[in-house]
Amino acid sequence: MTVDKVVAGPQAAVADIPDGASIAVGGFGLAGIPWFLIEALLDQGAGDLTIVSNNCGVDGAGLGLLLEARKIRKVIASYIGENKEFGRQFLAGEVTVELTPQGTLAERMRAGGSGVGAFFTPTGVGTLVAEGGLPWRYNSDGTVAESSPPKEVREFGGQPMVLEESIVTDFALIRAAVVDRAGNCRFHAAARNFNPPAAMAGRYTIVEAEKVVEVGEIAPDDVHLPGIFVKSIVELTPEQAARKEIEQRTVRTR
C-alpha cells in the first residue's frame, strides 16, 4: 500500500483549522518558517489563536501578519524580538504572552510529542520563571492583569531544578527542505531549529516542502523527523521554495 500525504496546496492544508486553535510553528526569526502556510492561514481567516513559536515573526512578515490582523490571542515564545507590533500589543494588553526560556520552550514541545507530561530543568531557578510573577498580560493602563504562577522546585544531585509542563498543540505548521510522500523530513542548516520539536508537539502537523521525493529516496540516517509526526504535505513550486528572507542584512561601510 502506497502512503501519499501530499495535498493540493497551502489553502487546502489549513482549511480545517478552526477559531481558537493552538498551533506550534517552526522557525527561528524568519529562518525556516512556513511562509506559505502562514499566509494561507491568514487568508483562511481563523482567529483567537494560541501560537507556540520561538518568536512571532517580524513586522509585515511571517507570524507578524497574523498579529497585525488581530488573529492571535496568546503567544508562548522565548522573545519578542524584532517585532514592534508584537511589543506594542503585549504592553497594551491586546495579547497574552507567556515568555519561556528558549531551550525550555524547545524541550516543552519535544516532550509533548514524546508523551512526557513534564520535566525538571535548572534553567530559570532563582528567577521569576520559577518564582512566579512574570507578566503574561497587561491592562490598558500598564498594570499587570495576569502573571505567571510559581512552579515546583526540587533538588536533584544537589542542584535545584524547576518543573516545566510539556506542550501539545492542536496543529503544527513547519517547513522542510526535502520530504518524501510518507512525511519523512530533512531540514537544511539553520532551518533545523524549532521545526522538529514544533512538528512533534502538534496533533495534526502540516509541512510545506521545498522538494518532495518518493519514499526511500531519503536515506534512513538522513531523516531528521520521522513521517509518523506528519499528517499533510504541501509541495512548493521552485519559485516558492526559493523564498528565504532574513530579518536584517547589515553590511560594513567600506
Secondary structure as UniProt FT lines:
FT   HELIX           10..14
FT   TURN            15..16
FT   TURN            19..20
FT   STRAND          22..25
FT   TURN            29..30
FT   HELIX           35..44
FT   STRAND          49..52
FT   TURN            59..60
FT   HELIX           63..68
FT   TURN            69..70
FT   STRAND          72..77
FT   TURN            81..82
FT   HELIX           84..91
FT   TURN            92..93
FT   STRAND          96..99
FT   HELIX           102..114
FT   STRAND          118..121
FT   TURN            123..126
FT   HELIX           128..131
FT   STRAND          135..138
FT   TURN            140..141
FT   STRAND          144..147
FT   STRAND          153..156
FT   TURN            157..158
FT   STRAND          159..165
FT   STRAND          169..180
FT   TURN            181..182
FT   STRAND          185..186
FT   HELIX           189..191
FT   HELIX           195..201
FT   STRAND          202..213
FT   TURN            215..216
FT   HELIX           220..222
FT   HELIX           227..229
FT   STRAND          232..235
FT   HELIX           238..241
//
